[in-house]
């Protein structure tokens, strides 16, 4: 999936600009991420890690887009 998107790096090595390009969320998922970042006091770096994990989960399911379920699963793996 990463090659099909034109990624030159693995998901875990994406830069901030590449995260913006390859880790696109729909409006509902953006709202969930915003609420989670407020509830868990997520830093910019933590949000980027969640997005990279979400992208990987979507890739494992052969999904072009990151869906709500991918984001929620990535958030569930966070340490609190």
LUMZA-470622 format. One record per residue (C-alpha): x, y, z; chain; residue in one letter. Coordinates in pm, whole numbers, plus 32768, in hexadecimal, padded with zeros to 4 digits. Example, Ala and Ser with C-alpha at 12.3 -4.5 7.8 and 13.67 -1.06 7.14 Angstrom:
# residues 2
<r><x>84CE</x><y>7E3E</y><z>830C</z><chain>A</chain><resn>a</resn></r>
<r><x>8557</x><y>7F96</y><z>82CA</z><chain>A</chain><resn>s</resn></r>
This chain:
# residues 80
<r><x>8000</x><y>8000</y><z>8000</z><chain>A</chain><resn>x</resn></r>
<r><x>8118</x><y>80F1</y><z>8053</z><chain>A</chain><resn>x</resn></r>
<r><x>81B8</x><y>80CB</y><z>7EFD</z><chain>A</chain><resn>x</resn></r>
<r><x>8069</x><y>8101</y><z>7E51</z><chain>A</chain><resn>x</resn></r>
<r><x>8044</x><y>824E</y><z>7F0B</z><chain>A</chain><resn>x</resn></r>
<r><x>819F</x><y>82B6</y><z>7E9C</z><chain>A</chain><resn>x</resn></r>
<r><x>8232</x><y>82B2</y><z>7FF9</z><chain>A</chain><resn>x</resn></r>
<r><x>83AB</x><y>82A6</y><z>800A</z><chain>A</chain><resn>x</resn></r>
<r><x>83B4</x><y>8255</y><z>8180</z><chain>A</chain><resn>x</resn></r>
<r><x>8306</x><y>8156</y><z>8259</z><chain>A</chain><resn>x</resn></r>
<r><x>81E1</x><y>81DA</y><z>8323</z><chain>A</chain><resn>x</resn></r>
<r><x>82AC</x><y>81EC</y><z>8462</z><chain>A</chain><resn>x</resn></r>
<r><x>83B2</x><y>82CB</y><z>83BD</z><chain>A</chain><resn>x</resn></r>
<r><x>82C6</x><y>83C9</y><z>831F</z><chain>A</chain><resn>x</resn></r>
<r><x>8320</x><y>8538</y><z>834B</z><chain>A</chain><resn>x</resn></r>
<r><x>8222</x><y>863A</y><z>83BD</z><chain>A</chain><resn>x</resn></r>
<r><x>81E1</x><y>86A4</y><z>8254</z><chain>A</chain><resn>x</resn></r>
<r><x>81B4</x><y>853A</y><z>81E5</z><chain>A</chain><resn>x</resn></r>
<r><x>80C0</x><y>84FB</y><z>8303</z><chain>A</chain><resn>x</resn></r>
<r><x>7FEA</x><y>861A</y><z>8283</z><chain>A</chain><resn>x</resn></r>
<r><x>7FFB</x><y>8588</y><z>8124</z><chain>A</chain><resn>x</resn></r>
<r><x>7FC2</x><y>8416</y><z>816C</z><chain>A</chain><resn>x</resn></r>
<r><x>7EFB</x><y>840A</y><z>82B2</z><chain>A</chain><resn>x</resn></r>
<r><x>7DB9</x><y>84AF</y><z>8247</z><chain>A</chain><resn>x</resn></r>
<r><x>7C89</x><y>849B</y><z>8329</z><chain>A</chain><resn>x</resn></r>
<r><x>7B1A</x><y>84D8</y><z>82E1</z><chain>A</chain><resn>x</resn></r>
<r><x>7A5C</x><y>85DC</y><z>83AD</z><chain>A</chain><resn>x</resn></r>
<r><x>79D8</x><y>84E1</y><z>84AB</z><chain>A</chain><resn>x</resn></r>
<r><x>7B34</x><y>8454</y><z>84EA</z><chain>A</chain><resn>x</resn></r>
<r><x>7BC6</x><y>85B2</y><z>8508</z><chain>A</chain><resn>x</resn></r>
<r><x>7AC4</x><y>85FC</y><z>8617</z><chain>A</chain><resn>x</resn></r>
<r><x>7B1A</x><y>84BC</y><z>86CF</z><chain>A</chain><resn>x</resn></r>
<r><x>7C8F</x><y>8508</y><z>86C1</z><chain>A</chain><resn>x</resn></r>
<r><x>7C54</x><y>866D</y><z>8739</z><chain>A</chain><resn>x</resn></r>
<r><x>7B80</x><y>85F3</y><z>885D</z><chain>A</chain><resn>x</resn></r>
<r><x>7C81</x><y>84E8</y><z>88B6</z><chain>A</chain><resn>x</resn></r>
<r><x>7D9C</x><y>85E5</y><z>88AA</z><chain>A</chain><resn>x</resn></r>
<r><x>7CE1</x><y>86C1</y><z>89A2</z><chain>A</chain><resn>x</resn></r>
<r><x>7C77</x><y>85A3</y><z>8A88</z><chain>A</chain><resn>x</resn></r>
<r><x>7DCE</x><y>84FF</y><z>8A91</z><chain>A</chain><resn>x</resn></r>
<r><x>7E9A</x><y>8641</y><z>8A71</z><chain>A</chain><resn>x</resn></r>
<r><x>7F47</x><y>85BC</y><z>8939</z><chain>A</chain><resn>x</resn></r>
<r><x>8071</x><y>867E</y><z>88BB</z><chain>A</chain><resn>x</resn></r>
<r><x>80AF</x><y>86C4</y><z>874A</z><chain>A</chain><resn>x</resn></r>
<r><x>81A9</x><y>85A8</y><z>874B</z><chain>A</chain><resn>x</resn></r>
<r><x>80AF</x><y>84B6</y><z>87E9</z><chain>A</chain><resn>x</resn></r>
<r><x>7FA4</x><y>8514</y><z>86EC</z><chain>A</chain><resn>x</resn></r>
<r><x>8099</x><y>84CC</y><z>85D2</z><chain>A</chain><resn>x</resn></r>
<r><x>80E9</x><y>8377</y><z>8669</z><chain>A</chain><resn>x</resn></r>
<r><x>7F76</x><y>8324</y><z>867B</z><chain>A</chain><resn>x</resn></r>
<r><x>7F4F</x><y>838A</y><z>850F</z><chain>A</chain><resn>x</resn></r>
<r><x>8074</x><y>82B0</y><z>84A2</z><chain>A</chain><resn>x</resn></r>
<r><x>7FE8</x><y>8182</y><z>855D</z><chain>A</chain><resn>x</resn></r>
<r><x>7E90</x><y>81C6</y><z>84C6</z><chain>A</chain><resn>x</resn></r>
<r><x>7F2E</x><y>81CD</y><z>836A</z><chain>A</chain><resn>x</resn></r>
<r><x>7FD8</x><y>807E</y><z>83AF</z><chain>A</chain><resn>x</resn></r>
<r><x>7E92</x><y>7FE0</y><z>842B</z><chain>A</chain><resn>x</resn></r>
<r><x>7DE1</x><y>805C</y><z>82F2</z><chain>A</chain><resn>x</resn></r>
<r><x>7EF8</x><y>7FCA</y><z>821B</z><chain>A</chain><resn>x</resn></r>
<r><x>7ED8</x><y>7E78</y><z>82C6</z><chain>A</chain><resn>x</resn></r>
<r><x>7D68</x><y>7E77</y><z>826B</z><chain>A</chain><resn>x</resn></r>
<r><x>7DBB</x><y>7EE0</y><z>8104</z><chain>A</chain><resn>x</resn></r>
<r><x>7CF9</x><y>8022</y><z>8136</z><chain>A</chain><resn>x</resn></r>
<r><x>7D58</x><y>8155</y><z>806E</z><chain>A</chain><resn>x</resn></r>
<r><x>7CBF</x><y>8241</y><z>816E</z><chain>A</chain><resn>x</resn></r>
<r><x>7CEA</x><y>824D</y><z>82E7</z><chain>A</chain><resn>x</resn></r>
<r><x>7B94</x><y>81FD</y><z>8376</z><chain>A</chain><resn>x</resn></r>
<r><x>7AFF</x><y>8245</y><z>84C9</z><chain>A</chain><resn>x</resn></r>
<r><x>7B3F</x><y>80DF</y><z>8539</z><chain>A</chain><resn>x</resn></r>
<r><x>7CB1</x><y>80FB</y><z>84DF</z><chain>A</chain><resn>x</resn></r>
<r><x>7CD5</x><y>823B</y><z>85AB</z><chain>A</chain><resn>x</resn></r>
<r><x>7C1C</x><y>81AB</y><z>86D6</z><chain>A</chain><resn>x</resn></r>
<r><x>7CF5</x><y>8073</y><z>86CF</z><chain>A</chain><resn>x</resn></r>
<r><x>7E32</x><y>8146</y><z>86C2</z><chain>A</chain><resn>x</resn></r>
<r><x>7DB7</x><y>8216</y><z>87EA</z><chain>A</chain><resn>x</resn></r>
<r><x>7D71</x><y>80D6</y><z>88AD</z><chain>A</chain><resn>x</resn></r>
<r><x>7EE1</x><y>8076</y><z>8895</z><chain>A</chain><resn>x</resn></r>
<r><x>7F54</x><y>81B8</y><z>893F</z><chain>A</chain><resn>x</resn></r>
<r><x>7FDF</x><y>81A1</y><z>8A9B</z><chain>A</chain><resn>x</resn></r>
<r><x>7F2A</x><y>827C</y><z>8B93</z><chain>A</chain><resn>x</resn></r>
